[in-house]
Amino acid sequence: MISEWERLQQKLKERFDEELDYDAILFIIGLQELGKPYKKYKKDEKVEIIHIAICALLEPFGFYEFAGRDEDGWPHWTLKENLPFLDAKQQNKLIIDSIIDYFKKDEFI
């Protein structure tokens, strides 16, 4: 039986004509939340875009609260609650589950 994660990866592969790794999926979510068309971004901007994705993914769990957009249109969140200590496997599961939930809300999967 195919997992939701595998089904999501297949749908993204169909959509983008290539397999996307974990970071690429976070980057896509960050771009979606940024609300700007794709362009070439500097390395530090790419890191910020992935941070946008993490904040958006963890907001439903109460860890972050959307604070608004700055003058350049970049979204910002406020940390509401520190994340508990999670080992690498637990972190990975939390983010993957959050990614699945993110795409479910848009009925992508």
Beta strands, then each sheet from edge to edge (+ up, - down):
strand 1: 64-69
strand 2: 75-79
sheet 1: 1+ 2-
end
